[in-house]
Amino acid sequence: MVLPFQNTYARLPGSFFEKAQPTPVVQPSLIVLNDELALTLGVDPEFLRSKEGLAILAGNAIPEGAEPLAMAYAGHQFGGFSPQLGDGRAILLGEIGGKDIQLKGAGPTPFSRRGDGRSALGPVLREYLVSEAMHAMGIPTTRALAAVASGELVLREAPEKGGIFTRVASSHLRIGTAQFFAARRDLESLKALVEYANRRHYPGTTGALGLLQKVITRQAELVAKWMGVGFIHGVMNTDNMSLSGETIDYGPCAFMDHFDPARKFSYIDQQGRYAYQNQPGIAQWNLTRLAEALLPLIDNDAEKAVELAKAELENFPALFKAAYHEVFSKKIGLVQNKDEELIQSLLDLMAKEKADFTLVFRCLGEGRESFLAQFQNDAKAREWHDRWQTSGEPDTSLMHTMNPAFIPRNHRIEEVIEAAKQDNFYPFRELLRVLQRPYLNQPEFSKYQRPPAPDEVVCATFCGT
């Protein structure tokens, strides 16, 4: 089968990328294939399961029509600017159906900076589960097409089994892509990026200011949706924020169990820069860095360019607030009555009681007693519930489309990874099936709803390098 590759990114100036070839592995095996996504792309899943298809997914063969490359970008990482990062362990094969097809963990690239370009199996399985769960919850995200066991070991703190992940994205353009060219004062490449991003993601939009407007709106809506499911990205560096408004780069990410606005999971985020409650502010900070990069293209008059960009950035808080209250109003079933104080008082009660974020909202739509059972302070919970019931006519059917019963809880992901290290992928496949239907009651899988016991709590996650 000839895969219908387009290579629009490879047609951009050479400053955008370096050519890169995947490094073959000795004995790859397919762990999982996303049939539904393959069909959406117009690719026969059975071909991808074949020997020829597996060779492509493992990086052992370059499909006809593909033009493999590693993308160039810069980025602020925990507030410090790195003028050159780039795909150190990811190789873009090209586009199919307008979507990027990328191999992660397929070997070193010119941007690997002494790294091996490989991925351990754990991060591959984590990204597969979390990205597909996010998609099932209706949150813009990159997708998982396949996970392959490389059959080789990678050396981290200790030898670990390796894996290769096939990621699908609307594109892999990042805020850091614009920063890469701005840092080099390469205005021709920066202009080409703006034209390409607008053409690919925002048809009808023109110019750098138009792109900035669109990205600000998309990011405000995206972060509001993250907050609505208790998701903590964990590493909101500018190179991990996409121009398309999709969630990208699931490294040290997690979903909260008990609600804590200051919760963080990333082991390397010692100061809590990317904690749950900080995500909106960090998104605006990142967007400011995008605006700075685009200033030379916004207007020839530097002062006017700053004024125009600043005006757009000042819209972010209102855009986020509107999106946030839309999400949480739907979560409590009161769309016509967006009672900000009612929402906040519930969140305050949840934080004080250390109540489980997912279960509180899910149980709210399942009945009074189910809701009250999530709190130790029965009186305060009853008081809030009474206020909620008299605030309007809650739409419980809407609530069940907004409040997932199942999320990829961290302790369950760790169980899956530990089993996979022993070549047992059944727990992974079972959890994946559950997460693909997050809003449905699945009583036979009720164990996946439960928060972790004290000895099961996972306090930190790590990046996948």
Summary of the structure (lengths in Angstrom):
residues: 465
radius of gyration: 22.4
end to end distance: 32.7
largest distance: 66.3
contacts: 1606
relative contact order: 0.11
helix: 47%
strand: 15%
